[in-house]
Amino acid sequence: MMVADLVTSGSSGPASEALSLTVETIFEILYNAKNVLVKKDSFKEVAAYLERIVPLLKELSRKNVINCESLDHAIEILNREIRNAKQLTLECSKRNKVYLLMNCRSIVKRLEDTTREISRSLSLLPLASLGISSGIIEGVKQLCDNMQRAEFKAAIQEEKILEKIESGIQERTVDRSYANNLLSLIAEAVGISNERSAMKKEFEDFKSEIENVRLRKDQAEAIQMDQIIALLERADLASSPKEKELKYFTKRKSLGSQPLEPLQSFYCPITRDVMVDPVETSSGQTFERNAIEKWFAEGNKLCPLTMTPLDTLVLRPNKTLKQSIEEWKDRNTMISIALMKEKLQSEDEDERLHCLEQLQDLCEKRDQYREWVILENCIPILIQILGAKNRDARNRALVILCMLAKHSDDAKERIAKVDNAIESVVRSLGRRVGERTLAVALLLEISKYDLVREYVGKVQGCILLLVTMSSSDDTQAGRNATELLENLSFSDQNVLQMAKANYFKYMLQRLSTGPEDVKMIMAKTVAEMELTDHNREALFEGGVLGPLLHLLSHGDVQMKKVAIKALQNLSSLPKNGLEMIREGAVRPLLDLLFHHASSSSSLRTHLTATIKQLAVSIISQDGQIPVLLLESDEDIFNLFSMINFTGPDVQQNIIRTFHALCQSPSATNIKSKLTESSAIQVLVQLCGHDNLNVRSNAVNLFSCLVANCDEATILENVDQRCIETLLLIMKTSCDEEEIVSALGIIYTLPEIPQITQCLLDAGALPLIFTYLQDGKQRDPQKSKSIENAVGAICRFTVPTNMEWQKSAAEIGVIPVLVKLLESGTTLTKQRAALSLARFSGSSFGLSRTVPKGKGLWCFSTPAVLGCSVHGGFCTIKSSFCLVEADAVGPLVRILAEPDPGACEASLDALLTLIDGERLQNGTKVLSEANAIPLMITLLGSPSPRLQEKALHALERIFRLVEFKQMYGASAQMPLVDLTQRGTGSMKSLAARVLAHLNVLHDQSSYF
């Protein structure tokens, strides 16, 4: 129902006007609810409630109610709450995603309160006294009950994030990894990319929202949001390295250059040490928690400092003092790191080693300290130490660098930027076991950063050293080397080096006999390698299939997933895919999909992606014994039925599997089984899917199956809505293949009058016509769309419905079809000629009689010349005349082309010119266009149908003496040949034509 309908149909009373405004607001909410950025399901539920209110408001608006206080009061409350709902919907459609997440609890509370208030306002409406039907009243009562019971809650993921934020603020957490983890959770929850620039933009937008909060003078919310920002700003992605560096040095320079002694209040009166976790007793004195708890455990109930009795042994954290102690420690640590930087460059080896020990201790304590070491630019100095003679110094430097690189992309990038840094680390791979172990751990950490990873593999000798380590060392160092190789295997160049070092042989061995963690790494390497086809083939021939299939029986879901991804990588080479099918890989994949993949959507995705790859490989198989992917009807039905119960990724994999199978040697059986099931119904529904990939794949498969459907199936599933969906796809899709398939469906649908009329009513004809306009395109997809568009036009040219033909002719179809006879593909020419033949079949009945002149011949107007074929007055749009359309020449030229389909369609079109009474005139036109010699040539065509049609045409043409004399001689030998080698009916007909030509007498044995 449109808003305008409600407004205009109501009375002019105040209640009616208010209700009209309410309805307008509801429709705005329904529209905006689709675009909210958070709590989509909750807003969808509220929108559904509001939509159910509209019929009631429509009914009320028709009542001319005056001076009804109870009604006015209820409508006033309703309008207020509907406006609140609109405001909330707009806020959640436009505000920053992070800000909305931080407020998700208040959002769901507002939604719940508004829903219940709307329910209350509905219950206040005096419906019975207004003459509202009992059915509507009962429906409103049920709706009110549902709205009163409606509960909206923050999602578990949202609650987890808010709890972590509250905990971080309360505990004054300054750990960078805590903030990084929190920011990752937020990004996942609101659908933001973890890419730094995207996160930075979102974070800046969030801070802008806080400025708006201050403008609204909401101090409590502003303080809370400032605390959240302070917590999140510690994350790597929240601010750039440059910003962190500026902030760090601004603070350090303000501290001076010497550490400060601790304040007396920092010391625990019991231990005399600086406190770590200060707590306060009921006497007001502060102690280290461990110390005072030990004091109590020994039976003491007096204050250790004042020796006065304590009212309670409960301890209260002294957060203020703890923060002061931490700030003092941080200040001194910041100064100490700056001083250490100078000592690291000392020429005194003992002093430098001692400094490295101190620096390592600091880095092990807190990630905040590690960040300060990075910002002090200690990394180049540590890299320089890797070239020192002292082995202990080198090892300490490697340990510190590894700690710095862990969880910090900035550190990884800084390491890579130091001249010869990676080369220095790689040199350590060739040294003693301890140093080698530390070096490979550092390289493994660095390789986790995409911008650095590629450079690691390029260092001379790196790959060879790693392969040697992974193959000969079964310690943690060997495992790290194996994992590092897996990280580096994204590059073709690295894989080539790995192949040269015989790594594939080792990989296959460890896949079969290695421990579980090594098997996982090896399978993951195969899964993620950027393999060349040569390497895929080499791995497969080396026997990788057996171990990978064995891993499918593993109890660990992650192991199964990695094995399946490896099989998917290998099967992208069709030769491997075919061999996998021959070796029996399909059965375990299907069994896993049907019976054990329900717990993991990711597992289903990878399984169906692998099965799709195998299906694609079948298309390219050579002339050997055909390989079948799905050997039983049960497998076909089970696999297709999974479309109904899975997400978009799995749906499109399954659809693409069947699309590939519809082009394989088993296509006939696959199409038959799918059409026997409910496949068409499912695909029709998926043609309207929100996911564009699912939709386009469904359209493509539907296009493959529609030719196999009987009329009953089509009429049952292809209704007006389906047709409108297909037309909408043609109007809006950016996917050329999808458009081609949609046009193909329309072309292939049986020429059932109901279907064609639905298409015409939905505006299909002018839309299809637009795809005929660009007939000179050489793009294969464009050519295919033109082929299908011409085919779709054919259904509007059937001679049984003159109105459809007129509709097509009126929009200018015929001249475009004639152009396509010259510029289109062979199939386009065939389909265009078919339509022109159909049009031409109606021409004689539509040609208007030429009026005869009146009066004395010397005073009459000159006679109007009629059509050279039809004799009357012809035009392209009124009588579909081929002569007026200049179609005869192009049709004749097609007769000389090699394709029998195009030739036959063109011949059919030309033969409409010599039907019945038009023989004399039509034959003259054909003769002038040089068509008759080409018809004679067709007597020798390899196509029996063409031979027969040409023969029948010539039998009629040679009844005319003029043309018998003109072309008879050239036809004699082909006709004689037909009397000897043609089919039975053609022998007799050829003999009859020869009799016309006086070559055979009427009593010949050929008759």
Secondary structure, 3 states (H helix, E strand, C coil): CCHHHHHHHCCCCHHHHHHHHHHHHHHHHHHHHHHCCCCHHHHHHHHHHHHHHHHHHHHHHCCCCCCCHHHHHHHHHHHHHHHHHHHHHHHHHHCCHHHHHHCHHHHHHHHHHHHHHHHHHHHCCCCHHHCCCHHHHHHHHHHHHHHHHCCCCCCHHHHHHHHHHHHHHHCCCCCHHHHHHHHHHHHHHHCCCCCHHHHHHHHHHHHHHHHHHHHCCCHHHHHHHHHHHHHHCCCCCCCCHHHHHHHHHHHHHCCCCCCCCCCHHHECCCCCCECCCEEECCCCCEEEHHHHHHHHHCCCCECCCCCCECCCCCCEECHHHHHHHHHHHHHHHHHHHHHHHHHCCCCCHHHHHHHHHHHHHHHHHCHHHHHHHHHCCCHHHHHHHCCCCCHHHHHHHHHHHHHHHCCCHHHHHHHHHCCCHHHHHHHHCCCCHHHHHHHHHHHHHHCCCHHHHHHHHHCCCHHHHHHHHHHHCCCHHHHHHHHHHHHHCCCHHHHHHHHHCCHHHHHHHHHHHCCHHHHHHHHHHHHHCCCCHHHHHHHHHCCCHHHHHHHCCCCCHHHHHHHHHHHHHHHCCHHHHHHHHHCCCHHHHHHHHHHCCCCCHHHHHHHHHHHHHHHHHHHCCCCCCCCCCCCCHHHHHHHHHHHHHCCHHHHHHHHHHHHHHCCCCCHHHHHHHHHHCCHHHHHHHHCCCCCHHHHHHHHHHHHHHHHHCCHHHHHHHCCHHHHHHHHHHHHHCCCHHHHHHHHHHHHHCCCCHHHHHHHHHCCHHHHHHHCCCCCCCCCHHHHHHHHHHHHHHHHHHCCCCHHHHHHHHHCCHHHHHHHHHHHCCHHHHHHHHHHHHHHHHCHHHHCECCCCCCCCCCCCCCCCCCCCCCCCECCHHHHCCCCCCCCHHHHHHHCCCCCHHHHHHHHHHHHHHHCHHHHHHHHHHHHHCCHHHHHHHHHHCCCHHHHHHHHHHHHHHCCCHHHHHHHHHHHHHHHHHHHHHCCHHHHHHHHHHHHHCCCCCCCCCCC
